[in-house]
Amino acid sequence: MKRFALAVISCTLATSVLAAPKPCDELKAEIEAKIQANNVSSYTLEVVTNDEVHDQNMVVGSCENGTKKIIYQKNDN
């Protein structure tokens, strides 16, 4: 029984670590790398609070426990 309880506790802790939210700077860097890999030359990525999001179609990521969003805008040449 002790082994079972230990296994359950271990799985719970491991799951919470894996589901930990990413910092906005780290997620923004990952998204930037993907955009640059697609050869997009002129764009803007911005971290904003949920209240500042006007168009949900521009949201490409969520960070800091869902309190902030990363929005993408392609700039015209």
Secondary structure, 3 states (H helix, E strand, C coil): CHHHHHHHHHHHHHHHHHCCCCCHHHHHHHHHHHHHHCCCCCEEEEEEEHHHCCCHHHEEEEECCCCEEEEEEECCC
